[in-house]
Amino acid sequence: MMTAVESHMTYSNSYTINNETVYMTQEDDWDRDLLLDPAWEKQQRKTFTAWCNSHLRKAGTAIENIEEDFKNGLKLMLLLEVISGERLPKPDKGKMRFHKIANVNKALDFICSKGVKLVSIGAEEITDGNGKMTLETSAKEGLLLWCQRKTAPYRNVNVQNFHISWKDGLALCALIHRHRPDLIDYSKLRKDDPIDIVNTPKPDEKAIMTYVSCFYHAFAGAEQAETAANRICKVLAVNQENEKLMEEYEKLASELLEWIRRTIPWLENRTAEQTMRAMQQKLEDFRDYRRIHKPPRVQEKCQLEINFNTLQTKLRLSNRPAFMPSEGKMVSDIANAWKGLEGVEKGYEEWLLTEIRRLERLDHLAEKFKQKCSMHESWTGGKEELLSQKDYESASLMEIRALMRKHEAFESDLAAHQDRVEQIAAIAQELNELDYHDAASVNARCQGICDQWDNLGTLTQKRRDALELYLEFAKRAAPFNNWMDGAMEDLQDMFIVHSIEEIQSLITAHDQFKATLPEADKERMATMGIHNEILKIAQTYGIKLSGINPYTNLSPQDISSKWDAVKHLVPLRDQMLQEEVARQQANERLRRQFAAQANIIGPWIQTKMEEISHVSVDIAGSLEEQMNSLKQYEGNIINYKSNIDKLEGDHQLSQESLIFDNKHTNYTMEHVRVGWEQLLTTIARTINEVENQILTRDAKGISQEQLNEFRASFNHFDRKRNGMMDPDDFRACLISMGYDLGEVEFARIMTLVDPNNTGVVTFQAFIDFMTRETAETDTAEQVMASFKILASDKNYITVDELRRELPPDQAEYCISRMTRYIGGDGATGALDYISFSSALYGESDL
């Protein structure tokens, strides 16, 4: 049965273009018998084969026999791609008849999509080698498709066939203007200015095809130049985009490294302040750094890694070498710098807390030192003058005995104060060891007390040598007086505690002291009883007392007043201890409040980290579904930020209350901060990995089924379930997929999938490897060939040629980067496009 390719287009009686009414009649059938007579067929077969090869050579192939070479549809699809400049669906790679029919159908469907209707022609005729049908279809429809593409932008032109569509001559003028705008001013043409072919009711189809074929061959060079220019524009656009990403990476990396460089010296500065207020201000500055200044830098670091991974993926997909940042700006360099920052950061906070504890201890010791020194100096006042007196030289025997007893009482009192002097010296030594800022004055005061104490000891020994009397009253009164002095000192002693247990220990000690008061009161009464007995004896025997006890400096009034002072200090001490109990209870509430949240947030962060590490492995479905799931994870994580902020607030309250430990939780604020930052970074990286997988899939035409197969194979050998394979597992995976691997070949593959020698293979690297050989990318040779077409087969190209053939921005891009041509055949200002093309695919130092 005879078949034909025919473009059927039924028009109404009229239609309107640019407000002009155009009247047309329905298209008549064309005489296909005249077209396919034997002589014409032989000539057209030869002409059409040459015409096809003129296009196919651009793709590096050719045909010899149209019946045989178009059977499987592959070269027919390639021919339509070259003519149209568009990409057809991916062909079937099988060799069965149904594969061939499917490919031919894809070519015919593409023709129909351009408005060309095919009548009584199917893929089977071409697959079965129907030469006439192939010739008829390809010759006429290929030329028609070329005309439609070239005249599409022109008004009043609608090419649907080779007769009526050309009647007013505008289609021919449009073809000429498209390739040689200097010959015709198309804007001045009107439909009522006909050329000679309008004189026929219906132009002859063969004549029109002959005209158009002549134009096609005349403009073939321009067509070739346009294709070459399109290829160059595409390659340059990719390079410009990649350069922009490289510049952005370099800028962001430089800024982040500069910030780290400026921050580390601040964190390394261990110059301690002299006051608690100043050190607490340092701690507040550090909190501002952790909560305000550092989080944006964490995001910048994460974004930097994402940008780097995306750039490397784009470079791989465009057949470009991997991006090598400037020296010192590799992702690993930034990671090392960041690690160093976090190292000194942790040490800085520990140093701050240690310094605050040290200053707190110093303030306590300094106050205690001043208090004890003041009490000691008050006691020693006038003692040296008293011991230096020589009143015994003119005293009677009775008086000598009285002075001796009084002196022994003083010696007892002096010995009792030895412990206080030793305490003062011990406190001074500890202040020096803790680097107290005013250690000089402490040392001077301590030295003065020690020198005075030594002098008192010397004077006491001298006076003892001169006295012999012993006094019972003074001997008993002095120890009790010393006990009261010690009790008063203990009751006024300052204390520093950090837990309820410590304050309870002080309360217990205070209760034990209060239990001794009744016994002490008995001793007081006994001492006062001796004095009363003296008064009674003096009254009985009529002895006149001088009013001053000649045996001791202590009077009954001294004993009574000190005892009253002791009883007054006891309730004050009770009140002070209870106030401290209340403060420690408040601190304990803060500890429990912080721990309650931390014990929830810490495990939550750890759980989310584990879920994210498995989410891209365990989630079934398409990459888009995985992306949506990860976005939901990210949203949930971001919404959880308020809990972190609340915990930060409780942590700040704890630090302001000088709480440095918490037995109710193992999680510190630092643990939570680091875990939170790692969680944000991990979810961002995982989303970026899926985005890169989508980018790889779309660029390389991988189906969802193939991705699922790759994922299943990867998961099977991902034995640790961490999204990575060890080299041994990767080798086993390749062997299971049919690879015959020797040591040399496997080493080569490992350099592709693990260029940084990390010792693991990620899923993204696995996908890149599995799709690498099927990638359809441009090469340096193709770009050189395209430039050679624009340069009219010369080995160099001129500035004018670049500006004439390329868009302005890409022409200037080439001009600014091409080196001068140094060959002897070059014209003035000639540029070297060969070295430029090589550089596009060479080292990435653009």
Secondary structure, 3 states (H helix, E strand, C coil): CCCCCCCCCCCCCEEEECCEEEECCCCCCCCHHHHCCHHHHHHHHHHHHHHHHHHHHHHCCCCCCHHHHCCCCHHHHHHHHHHHCCCCCCCCCCCCHHHHHHHHHHHHHHHHHCCCCCCCCCHHHHHCCCHHHHHHHHHHHHHHHHHHHHHCCCCCCCCCCCCHHHCCCHHHHHHHHHHCCCCCCHHHCCCCCCCHHHHCCCCCHHHHHHHHHHHHHHCHHHHHHHHHHHHHHHHHHHHHHHHHHHHHHHHHHHHHHHHHHHHHHHHHCCCCCCCHHHHHHHHHHHHHHHHHHHHHHHHHHHHHHHHHHHHHHHHHHCCCCCCCCCCCCCHHHHHHHHHHHHHHHHHHHHHHHHHHHHHHHHHHHHHHHHHHHHHHHHHHCCHHHHHHCCHHHHCCHHHHHHHHHHHHHHHHHHHHCHHHHHHHHHHHHHHHHCCCCCHHHHHHHHHHHHHHHHHHHHHHHHHHHHCCCCCHHHHHHHHHHHHHHHHHHHHCCCCCCCCHHHHHHHHHHHHHHHHCHHHHHHHHHHHHHHHHHHHHHHHHHCCCCCCCCCCCCCCHHHHHHHHHHHHHHHHHHHHHHHHHHHHHHHHHHHHHHHHHHHHHHHHHHHHHHHHHHHHHHHCCCCHHHHHHHHHHHHHHHHHCHHHHHHHHHHHHHHHHCCCCCCCCCCCCHHHHHHHHHHHHHHHHHHHHHHHHHHHHHHHHCCCHHHHHHHHHHHHHHCCCCCCEECHHHHHHHHHHCCCCCCHHHHHHHHHHHCCCCCCCEEHHHHHHHHHHCCCCCCCHHHHHHHHHHHCCCCCCECHHHHHHHCCHHHHHHHHHHCEECCCCCCCCCCEEHHHHHHHHCCCCCC
